[in-house]
Amino acid sequence: MLETSARLLRLLSLLQTPRDWTGADLAHRLEVDVRTVRRDIQKLRDLGYPVHATPGAAGYRLGAGTKLPPLLLDDEEAVAVAIGLRTAASGTLTGIEEASLRALAKLEQVLPSRVRHRVTLLHSVTVTVPAAGPTVDPDVLTAVAAACREHQRLRFDYHRHDGTTSVRDTEPHRLVHTGRRWYLVGWDTERCDWRTYRVDRIRPRIPAGPRFSPRQAPDVDLAGYLARGVSTAPYRYQAQITLHAPAETAAERIPPTIGVIEAVDPHTCLLRTGSNTLDELAIYVALFGFRFQIHEPPELIAHIRDLTSRLTDAVR
């Protein structure tokens, strides 16, 4: 059985997980009786930690308060946080690199030697390639996230890929992160349709607009909706291609922002992708390394036939 001080720390650690704990569950985890759990809960409250009792099932949950609880992590959680901070240092948010490294240094300073060895070992054999392309201002990301949460209209200057700028008025719905880019999915009030915007091209206009009643999402699978939107919809030519490879294998080579992959059977899949030029589409699919069959557009089929003829003539 844990001593009182160690038991209180263990109890605080359990309460930090995002769930409601019954007295019986806590007693089982701490190997004490329910009366001891009640006394320990009261001790935490006396120390200033807001432990709320949920109605009905006599459960407990740690609420927000004026004190920051000790950050209690097990070994796996500590390694995960360290890896996440190291990854964030080369991520897609402007100015987050230094803050991530400072937080990582503080974490590593207090890690037990057994955990510090695991983190150091991983870092010593890992080379990180920094994210390419524009990054997102954290203040912009926070402003957009707040508008999504509060259901407030968001007006912003939007810089298009062709260099032009327009003012958009939206009902923001959700942020979607692909690993390389942040996108906003929202209802465009002027175009009366759902639109997807790259957050690094957004400059919010302050103050935010009035509140709105949330609409039904354009798709229950927002990740798939985004992938379809950014990989095919914006382009002049939209292609459908059967790849003679399992969907899992194709997905390892084709990111969701380039094309949407749907499994047909265990050995083939359907790729939906797009481009503004037929040459780019032809070269792209030829470099996959899979056997493939093009279904549409007909312009791409004709273009590849012509390109094949010219390439064959070039090597005769």
ZAFITOR-85459 format. One record per residue (C-alpha): residue in one letter; residue number from 0; x, y, z; chain. Coordinates in nm, 4 decimals, padded with zeros to 6 digits, m for minus. Each point is the difference from the previous one (the first is absolute). Layout:
BEGIN
{r a,NUM,{X,Y,Z},A}
...
This chain:
BEGIN
{r m,0,{00.0000,00.0000,00.0000},A}
{r l,1,{00.1275,00.3453,m00.0857},A}
{r e,2,{00.0896,00.2470,00.2752},A}
{r t,3,{m00.2304,00.2998,00.0331},A}
{r s,4,{00.2161,00.2522,m00.1918},A}
{r a,5,{00.0761,m00.2437,m00.2824},A}
{r r,6,{m00.3655,m00.1023,m00.0118},A}
{r l,7,{m00.1121,00.3611,m00.0345},A}
{r l,8,{00.2341,00.0499,m00.2955},A}
{r r,9,{m00.1270,m00.3208,m00.1583},A}
{r l,10,{m00.3593,00.1126,00.0571},A}
{r l,11,{00.0734,00.3396,m00.1562},A}
{r s,12,{00.1565,m00.1742,m00.2994},A}
{r l,13,{m00.3105,m00.2140,m00.0519},A}
{r l,14,{m00.2306,00.3012,00.0282},A}
{r q,15,{00.1966,00.1822,m00.2721},A}
{r t,16,{m00.1186,m00.2505,m00.2613},A}
{r p,17,{m00.3060,00.1271,m00.1935},A}
{r r,18,{m00.2659,m00.2238,00.1550},A}
{r d,19,{m00.2227,m00.0313,00.3045},A}
{r w,20,{00.1229,m00.2355,00.2720},A}
{r t,21,{m00.2336,m00.1762,00.2401},A}
{r g,22,{00.1119,m00.0412,00.3573},A}
{r a,23,{00.0147,m00.3765,m00.0517},A}
{r d,24,{00.2242,00.0357,m00.3062},A}
{r l,25,{00.2404,00.2279,00.1858},A}
{r a,26,{00.0014,m00.2301,00.3021},A}
{r h,27,{00.0874,m00.2959,m00.2227},A}
{r r,28,{00.2849,00.1899,m00.1708},A}
{r l,29,{00.1414,00.1263,00.3291},A}
{r e,30,{m00.0595,m00.3268,00.1892},A}
{r v,31,{m00.1915,00.1704,00.2797},A}
{r d,32,{m00.3649,00.0157,00.1053},A}
{r v,33,{m00.2534,00.2562,m00.1211},A}
{r r,34,{00.0055,00.1894,00.3317},A}
{r t,35,{00.3739,00.0593,m00.0414},A}
{r v,36,{m00.0625,00.1306,m00.3527},A}
{r r,37,{m00.2549,00.2487,00.1370},A}
{r r,38,{00.2495,00.1220,00.2597},A}
{r d,39,{00.2742,00.0351,m00.2625},A}
{r i,40,{m00.2368,00.1904,m00.2289},A}
{r q,41,{m00.0678,00.2434,00.2829},A}
{r k,42,{00.3739,00.0408,00.0633},A}
{r l,43,{00.0492,00.0969,m00.3658},A}
{r r,44,{m00.2809,00.2520,00.0303},A}
{r d,45,{00.1595,00.1425,00.3141},A}
{r l,46,{00.3218,00.0424,m00.2002},A}
{r g,47,{m00.1907,00.2086,m00.2560},A}
{r y,48,{m00.0673,m00.2568,m00.2738},A}
{r p,49,{m00.3628,00.0220,m00.1253},A}
{r v,50,{m00.1131,m00.3639,00.0039},A}
{r h,51,{m00.3627,00.0014,m00.1109},A}
{r a,52,{m00.2499,m00.2723,00.0883},A}
{r t,53,{m00.2145,m00.0890,m00.3000},A}
{r p,54,{m00.3698,m00.0591,00.0697},A}
{r g,55,{m00.1603,m00.3392,m00.0195},A}
{r a,56,{00.2814,m00.2543,00.0066},A}
{r a,57,{00.2018,00.1734,00.2748},A}
{r g,58,{00.2906,00.0512,m00.2355},A}
{r y,59,{00.2920,00.2409,00.0265},A}
{r r,60,{00.1693,00.2284,m00.2504},A}
{r l,61,{00.2788,00.2575,00.0317},A}
{r g,62,{m00.1219,00.3415,m00.1093},A}
{r a,63,{00.1808,00.3160,m00.1010},A}
{r g,64,{00.1245,00.2092,00.2891},A}
{r t,65,{00.2460,00.2632,00.1076},A}
{r k,66,{00.2788,m00.2514,00.0641},A}
{r l,67,{00.1879,m00.1874,m00.2678},A}
{r p,68,{00.0156,m00.3639,00.1155},A}
{r p,69,{00.3331,m00.1826,m00.0137},A}
{r l,70,{00.0484,m00.1558,m00.3416},A}
{r l,71,{00.0017,m00.3705,00.0779},A}
{r l,72,{00.1058,m00.2156,m00.2929},A}
{r d,73,{00.0806,m00.3669,m00.0203},A}
{r d,74,{00.3030,m00.1122,m00.2020},A}
{r e,75,{m00.1872,m00.0464,m00.3279},A}
{r e,76,{m00.1776,00.3353,00.0324},A}
{r a,77,{00.3292,00.1777,00.0725},A}
{r v,78,{00.1646,m00.1522,m00.3084},A}
{r a,79,{m00.3034,00.0939,m00.2120},A}
{r v,80,{00.0106,00.3627,00.1209},A}
{r a,81,{00.3746,00.0235,m00.0648},A}
{r i,82,{m00.0410,m00.1347,m00.3538},A}
{r g,83,{m00.2915,00.2372,m00.0615},A}
{r l,84,{00.1995,00.3030,00.1141},A}
{r r,85,{00.2962,m00.0995,m00.2153},A}
{r t,86,{m00.2326,m00.0422,m00.2998},A}
{r a,87,{m00.1670,00.3360,00.0672},A}
{r a,88,{00.3405,00.1686,m00.0134},A}
{r s,89,{00.0043,m00.0663,m00.3747},A}
{r g,90,{m00.3739,00.0300,m00.0537},A}
{r t,91,{m00.2405,00.2236,m00.1890},A}
{r l,92,{m00.0626,00.2770,00.2559},A}
{r t,93,{00.1975,00.3229,m00.0205},A}
{r g,94,{00.2177,00.0700,00.3028},A}
{r i,95,{m00.0817,m00.3213,00.1852},A}
{r e,96,{00.3469,m00.1473,m00.0467},A}
{r e,97,{00.1718,00.1888,00.2836},A}
{r a,98,{m00.2891,m00.0493,00.2422},A}
{r s,99,{m00.0064,m00.3734,m00.0744},A}
{r l,100,{00.3723,m00.0358,00.0621},A}
{r r,101,{m00.0263,00.1953,00.3274},A}
{r a,102,{m00.2822,m00.2255,00.1191},A}
{r l,103,{00.1940,m00.3095,m00.1089},A}
{r a,104,{00.3085,00.1134,00.1945},A}
{r k,105,{m00.2109,00.0484,00.3151},A}
{r l,106,{m00.1607,m00.3407,m00.0427},A}
{r e,107,{00.3282,m00.1831,m00.0577},A}
{r q,108,{00.1488,00.1651,00.3095},A}
{r v,109,{m00.2529,m00.1703,00.2286},A}
{r l,110,{m00.0330,m00.3332,m00.1801},A}
{r p,111,{00.1160,m00.3100,00.1874},A}
{r s,112,{00.3244,m00.1389,m00.1411},A}
{r r,113,{m00.1732,m00.3060,m00.1472},A}
{r v,114,{m00.2406,00.2202,m00.2002},A}
{r r,115,{00.2643,00.2591,m00.0907},A}
{r h,116,{00.2110,m00.2812,m00.1467},A}
{r r,117,{m00.2867,m00.1090,m00.2276},A}
{r v,118,{m00.0649,00.3556,m00.1195},A}
{r t,119,{00.3716,00.0724,m00.0544},A}
{r l,120,{00.0447,m00.3280,m00.1881},A}
{r l,121,{m00.2836,00.0848,m00.2367},A}
{r h,122,{00.1277,00.3542,m00.0625},A}
{r s,123,{00.3562,m00.1199,m00.0595},A}
{r v,124,{m00.0982,m00.2179,m00.2952},A}
{r t,125,{m00.2724,00.2234,m00.1477},A}
{r v,126,{00.0406,00.2688,m00.2660},A}
{r t,127,{m00.2997,00.2305,m00.0463},A}
{r v,128,{m00.0751,00.1595,m00.3346},A}
{r p,129,{m00.1565,00.3425,00.0693},A}
{r a,130,{m00.3454,00.0610,m00.1409},A}
{r a,131,{00.0141,00.1701,m00.3388},A}
{r g,132,{m00.2185,00.2848,m00.1094},A}
{r p,133,{m00.1769,00.2784,00.1891},A}
{r t,134,{m00.0827,m00.0376,00.3670},A}
{r v,135,{m00.3031,00.1149,00.1985},A}
{r d,136,{00.0010,00.2867,00.2506},A}
{r p,137,{m00.1144,m00.1485,00.3370},A}
{r d,138,{m00.2099,00.3132,00.0676},A}
{r v,139,{m00.1870,m00.0527,m00.3273},A}
{r l,140,{m00.0538,m00.3665,00.0791},A}
{r t,141,{m00.1312,00.0883,00.3460},A}
{r a,142,{m00.2348,00.2669,m00.1389},A}
{r v,143,{m00.1427,m00.2420,m00.2558},A}
{r a,144,{m00.0376,m00.2758,00.2600},A}
{r a,145,{m00.1817,00.2398,00.2357},A}
{r a,146,{m00.2413,00.1034,m00.2761},A}
{r c,147,{m00.0729,m00.3693,m00.0703},A}
{r r,148,{m00.0641,m00.0736,00.3661},A}
{r e,149,{m00.2111,00.3104,00.0692},A}
{r h,150,{m00.1936,m00.0262,m00.3285},A}
{r q,151,{00.0941,00.3535,m00.1020},A}
{r r,152,{00.0145,00.1232,m00.3572},A}
{r l,153,{00.3551,00.0527,m00.1203},A}
{r r,154,{00.1020,00.2632,m00.2533},A}
{r f,155,{00.3511,m00.0177,m00.1382},A}
{r d,156,{00.2265,00.1015,m00.2843},A}
{r y,157,{00.0847,m00.3095,m00.2015},A}
{r h,158,{00.3125,m00.0145,m00.2149},A}
{r r,159,{m00.0578,m00.2355,m00.2916},A}
{r h,160,{00.2699,m00.2110,m00.1639},A}
{r d,161,{00.0007,00.2343,m00.3032},A}
{r g,162,{00.0997,00.2967,00.2189},A}
{r t,163,{m00.3371,00.1734,00.0099},A}
{r t,164,{m00.1774,00.0867,00.3254},A}
{r s,165,{m00.3707,m00.0079,00.0782},A}
{r v,166,{m00.2120,00.0611,00.3096},A}
{r r,167,{m00.1928,m00.3070,00.1181},A}
{r d,168,{m00.2874,m00.0206,00.2458},A}
{r t,169,{m00.0468,m00.3472,00.1460},A}
{r e,170,{m00.1715,m00.2082,00.2618},A}
{r p,171,{00.3075,m00.1962,00.1141},A}
{r h,172,{m00.0632,m00.3664,00.0737},A}
{r r,173,{00.3218,m00.1934,00.0687},A}
{r l,174,{00.3770,00.0147,m00.0347},A}
{r v,175,{00.1603,m00.2959,m00.1777},A}
{r h,176,{00.3714,m00.0766,00.0243},A}
{r t,177,{00.1669,m00.2226,m00.2597},A}
{r g,178,{00.3424,m00.0061,00.1641},A}
{r r,179,{00.1346,00.2583,m00.2481},A}
{r r,180,{m00.2847,00.2480,m00.0292},A}
{r w,181,{m00.2790,00.1467,00.2128},A}
{r y,182,{m00.3367,00.0473,m00.1714},A}
{r l,183,{m00.3260,00.1661,00.1024},A}
{r v,184,{m00.3260,m00.1587,m00.1129},A}
{r g,185,{m00.2793,00.2557,00.0094},A}
{r w,186,{m00.3208,00.1236,m00.1612},A}
{r d,187,{00.0675,00.2939,m00.2331},A}
{r t,188,{m00.2922,00.2390,00.0540},A}
{r e,189,{00.0435,00.1788,m00.3339},A}
{r r,190,{00.0383,m00.3129,m00.2135},A}
{r c,191,{m00.2606,m00.1907,00.2036},A}
{r d,192,{00.2119,m00.3135,00.0002},A}
{r w,193,{00.2612,m00.1844,00.2009},A}
{r r,194,{00.3598,00.1015,m00.0649},A}
{r t,195,{00.3459,m00.1085,00.1131},A}
{r y,196,{00.2669,00.2612,00.0782},A}
{r r,197,{00.3686,m00.0346,00.0789},A}
{r v,198,{00.0563,00.1628,00.3389},A}
{r d,199,{00.3457,00.1317,m00.0931},A}
{r r,200,{m00.1769,00.2196,m00.2597},A}
{r i,201,{m00.2573,00.1378,00.2475},A}
{r r,202,{00.0276,00.3405,00.1676},A}
{r p,203,{m00.2986,00.0406,00.2353},A}
{r r,204,{m00.1803,00.3322,00.0272},A}
{r i,205,{m00.0702,00.1056,00.3587},A}
{r p,206,{m00.2460,00.0045,00.1673},A}
{r a,207,{m00.1734,m00.3275,m00.0815},A}
{r g,208,{m00.3475,00.0065,m00.1463},A}
{r p,209,{m00.3344,m00.0932,00.1570},A}
{r r,210,{m00.0828,m00.3471,00.1241},A}
{r f,211,{m00.1667,m00.2528,m00.2288},A}
{r s,212,{m00.1857,m00.3278,00.0356},A}
{r p,213,{00.2305,m00.2848,m00.1108},A}
{r r,214,{m00.0896,m00.1714,m00.3255},A}
{r q,215,{00.0154,m00.3714,m00.0637},A}
{r a,216,{00.3551,m00.0874,m00.1039},A}
{r p,217,{00.0597,m00.0563,m00.3723},A}
{r d,218,{00.1177,m00.3529,00.0790},A}
{r v,219,{00.0247,m00.2153,00.3109},A}
{r d,220,{00.3536,m00.0814,m00.1136},A}
{r l,221,{00.1582,00.3458,m00.0063},A}
{r a,222,{00.3465,m00.1442,m00.0653},A}
{r g,223,{m00.1292,m00.1730,m00.3129},A}
{r y,224,{m00.1965,00.3095,m00.1009},A}
{r l,225,{00.3146,00.2102,00.0261},A}
{r a,226,{00.2101,m00.2527,m00.1905},A}
{r r,227,{m00.2512,m00.0023,m00.2862},A}
{r g,228,{m00.0234,00.3774,00.0036},A}
{r v,229,{00.3709,00.0757,m00.0172},A}
{r s,230,{00.1050,m00.2885,m00.2252},A}
{r t,231,{m00.2622,00.0159,m00.2785},A}
{r a,232,{m00.2652,00.2720,00.0259},A}
{r p,233,{00.2178,00.3108,m00.0603},A}
{r y,234,{00.1525,m00.1327,m00.3209},A}
{r r,235,{m00.0940,00.0208,m00.3676},A}
{r y,236,{00.0505,m00.3723,m00.0597},A}
{r q,237,{m00.1348,m00.2581,00.2437},A}
{r a,238,{00.1246,m00.3520,m00.0540},A}
{r q,239,{m00.1214,m00.3429,00.1066},A}
{r i,240,{00.2652,m00.2709,m00.0233},A}
{r t,241,{00.0011,m00.3644,00.1033},A}
{r l,242,{00.3276,m00.0988,00.1626},A}
{r h,243,{00.0983,m00.3666,00.0040},A}
{r a,244,{00.1213,00.0132,00.3583},A}
{r p,245,{m00.1632,m00.0371,00.3421},A}
{r a,246,{m00.1444,00.3232,00.1379},A}
{r e,247,{00.2380,m00.0128,00.2991},A}
{r t,248,{00.3029,m00.0247,m00.2312},A}
{r a,249,{m00.1198,00.2862,m00.2196},A}
{r a,250,{m00.0692,00.2191,00.3050},A}
{r e,251,{00.3646,m00.0326,00.1052},A}
{r r,252,{00.1041,00.1811,m00.3200},A}
{r i,253,{m00.2947,00.2315,m00.0612},A}
{r p,254,{m00.0835,00.2500,00.2784},A}
{r p,255,{m00.3685,00.0902,00.0519},A}
{r t,256,{00.0607,00.3586,m00.1156},A}
{r i,257,{00.1105,m00.1369,m00.3405},A}
{r g,258,{m00.2673,m00.2594,m00.0619},A}
{r v,259,{m00.2846,m00.1924,00.1626},A}
{r i,260,{00.0385,m00.3777,00.0006},A}
{r e,261,{m00.2932,m00.2422,00.0225},A}
{r a,262,{00.0517,m00.3751,00.0301},A}
{r v,263,{m00.1652,m00.2035,m00.2755},A}
{r d,264,{00.1167,m00.3455,00.1117},A}
{r p,265,{00.3073,m00.1336,00.1845},A}
{r h,266,{00.2169,00.0513,m00.3098},A}
{r t,267,{m00.1255,00.3205,m00.1659},A}
{r c,268,{m00.1182,00.3477,00.0964},A}
{r l,269,{m00.1503,00.3083,m00.1636},A}
{r l,270,{00.1921,00.3283,00.0050},A}
{r r,271,{m00.1747,00.3356,m00.0401},A}
{r t,272,{00.2399,00.2863,m00.0635},A}
{r g,273,{00.0215,00.3208,m00.1986},A}
{r s,274,{00.2255,00.2536,m00.1672},A}
{r n,275,{m00.0193,00.3081,m00.2193},A}
{r t,276,{00.2271,m00.1599,m00.2616},A}
{r l,277,{m00.0196,m00.3344,m00.1779},A}
{r d,278,{00.3800,m00.0313,m00.0059},A}
{r e,279,{00.0171,00.0176,00.3782},A}
{r l,280,{m00.2666,m00.2681,00.0377},A}
{r a,281,{00.1662,m00.2269,m00.2557},A}
{r i,282,{00.3450,00.0245,00.1577},A}
{r y,283,{m00.1361,m00.0348,00.3509},A}
{r v,284,{m00.1909,m00.3242,m00.0581},A}
{r a,285,{00.2872,m00.1454,m00.2022},A}
{r l,286,{00.2342,00.0413,00.2979},A}
{r f,287,{m00.2146,m00.1961,00.2441},A}
{r g,288,{00.1680,m00.3273,m00.0888},A}
{r f,289,{m00.3378,m00.1789,m00.0222},A}
{r r,290,{m00.1825,m00.1358,m00.3016},A}
{r f,291,{m00.2992,00.2253,m00.0539},A}
{r q,292,{m00.3007,00.0631,m00.2229},A}
{r i,293,{m00.1388,00.3483,m00.0671},A}
{r h,294,{m00.3786,00.0378,m00.0154},A}
{r e,295,{m00.0355,00.3767,m00.0311},A}
{r p,296,{00.0315,00.2723,m00.1108},A}
{r p,297,{00.0053,m00.0922,m00.3706},A}
{r e,298,{00.2477,00.2837,m00.0631},A}
{r l,299,{00.2532,m00.1753,00.2239},A}
{r i,300,{m00.0463,m00.3320,m00.1822},A}
{r a,301,{00.0594,00.1672,m00.3367},A}
{r h,302,{00.2948,00.1966,00.1359},A}
{r i,303,{00.1725,m00.3107,00.1372},A}
{r r,304,{m00.0515,m00.1827,m00.3317},A}
{r d,305,{00.1696,00.2876,m00.1811},A}
{r l,306,{00.2735,00.0238,00.2626},A}
{r t,307,{00.0619,m00.3763,m00.0183},A}
{r s,308,{00.0364,00.0194,m00.3781},A}
{r r,309,{00.2491,00.2861,00.0227},A}
{r l,310,{00.2031,m00.1745,00.2709},A}
{r t,311,{00.0084,m00.3212,m00.2023},A}
{r d,312,{00.1226,00.1885,m00.3067},A}
{r a,313,{00.2697,00.1637,00.2115},A}
{r v,314,{00.1634,m00.3325,00.0925},A}
{r r,315,{m00.0229,m00.1827,m00.3329},A}
